[in-house]
């Protein structure tokens, strides 16, 4: 039993380390791109913990606390209060899993593509035990399918990570490289096709 616990701790530790590296690598790429083209970086979901990258030039969140940070905007990622292509990058960090349906995810992704030249999406590993079993606000599990450039969305039923139901999936027409792991890079000409 102790051996199994050690294996689980190492397993979750590896996922957590990969997650932290991925967040910072993706953020640095977004920051560099925005600085090169002279457009602001939009972060969707404000910084919550010390291991997360900084907030953006503009940071959108549904929590009113966002108004206490520089560049903070209170709003919903499914209906952003910004102009088309106002930003260089929409950096959507670990917010999609808190939505309630594939339709919500599709709306949020469409908004990211609308308001920025590029969008970078990050989500927790669908194989994380702690991320799925012990986080009651993770309503969805997302798989970023690199090969087919699509996102699979499944309900995280009972928050166990095992008893979920298939919700939906939608594909991206743009076949550019979607990034690695649970980071997906979307570009300006990306289209979302509902597979309901």
N, C-alpha and C positions, 0 to 999 in steps of 0.2 A: 504494500500500500504506500509506503514512504517513497519507494522507487517511482511509482506512478505519479505521485505528487511532484517529485523533482522533475520528471519529464514534462508535466503540464506547465510548471513554472518556467522551464527553459523554452518550451514551445511559445508561450505567451510573451516571454521576454524578447524572443527573436522577432515576433510580429510587431511588438511595440517599438523596438529599435529601428526596424525597417520603416515603420510608419513615421517616426520622428525624422529620419533622414530624408524620406520622400517629401514630407511637408516642407522642409527647409530648402531642399534642392529645387522643388517646383516653385517655391516663393522667390528664390534667387533668380531663377530663369524669368519669371514674370516681372520682377523688379528691373532686371537688365533690359528686357524688351521695352518696357514703358519708358525707361530713361533714354533709350536710343531713339525712340520716335517722338518723345516729348509729350506723351499723354499720361494722365494719372492712372494709378493702379486701383482697381475696385476690389476690396475684399468683402466677401459675403460670409458673415459669421465672424464676430469679433474674437480677438485673442482671449482665451479663457484661462490658459495655464502657462507657466514659465517656459515649457518646452516647445510651445508653438511659435511660429514666426510672427513678426510684428503685424500690426494693423496696416491697412492700406492708406493711400492718400485720402480715399473715401472708404468708409466701412459701413456696410448695411447690416442691420440686425433687427429682429423683432422685439428684442429686450430693450426697454426704455433706458437702461444703463448705457447703451451705446451713445446717447446724447452727451455723456460725460467725457467722451474721448474726442480728441481733435479729428475733425472730418467725419464724425459719427452721424449717421442718418438712420432714423427709425423707419422701417419699411419691410415689406414682404418680398422675398426673392421671387415669388411667382408673378409679381406685378411691380416691377421696380420703377421708382419715380425719376428715371434718367432718360436722356435723349439717346437716339440710335448712335452707336459707335462713339459714345462720349469717352470711353476708356480704352487704354491699350490692351489691358488684360482684365477679365473678370476671374478672380481667384476665389473659387467656391470651395471652402475647406470644411469638410465634415458637417454639412448641414442637410444634405439630401436624405440621409437616413432618418432624420427627425420628421420628415413629411409623412403623409398618411396613405398615399396611393401612387401608382405609376403615373397617373394623370398629373398629379402635383409635381412629380419629378420632371415630367416632360415640359410642363409650364416653366419651371425654374431653369431648365437647360435652355429652352428657347429664349428666355429673357437674358441669360448670360451671353448667348450668341448675338442677341439684338444690341445690347448696350456696349459691347467691346469688340475689338478687332479679333481677339483670341479669348478663349475661355479655358481655364484649367480647373478640372473637377477632381476633388479628392474625397474618398469615402473609406470607412474602416474596412479591414479585411473581413470578408464574409465568413472566414474560418476562425475568427477570434472568438474564443469562449467567453472572455470577459466582456467583449464588445457586444455580444448578442445575448448572453444569458443574464448578465448582471446590470444591463443598462436599460431601464424601463422606457426611456425616451427614444430608443432606436426602434422605430416602428417598422422600418424596412431594412432588408439586406440587399446590397447592390453588388453585382458582378460586372466589372468592366472587361468586356470581351475584346481583347486587342486584335485578334485575328479578323473578326468580322466588323470591328469598329462599332460596337453597340453596347448598350447597357441592359442588363437583365435585372428586373426589379421583382423582389418577392417579399411578401408580408412576413414579418418576424413574429409570427404567432406565438403567444405564451411567453415571449422573450426567452425561449430556451435555445433558439438557434436550430432546433431539430424539427419542431412541429410547425413548419411554415407552409403556407399555401401559395401556389403560383398566382401572382397578381397580373403581370403583363410584361411585355418587353417592347422596346422600340429600337429601330436601327438608325444609323447615320449613313447618309449617302456618301459623304466625303470619306475616301479611303486613305487619307493621310495617316501617319503613324499616331496612334492614340496614346502613346506614352507607355510607362511600365507599371506593373502592379495595379494598384488602385488609384493611379493618377491617369486621367484621360485628358488629352489636349484637343480642344475643338477649334476649328478655324472659321473664318468669316463665311465661307460658302457651305457650311455644314447645314444640312436639313434634317428634321426629325420626322420620321414616318411612323404613325401609330400602327401597332400590330395587334390591336384589341380584337 
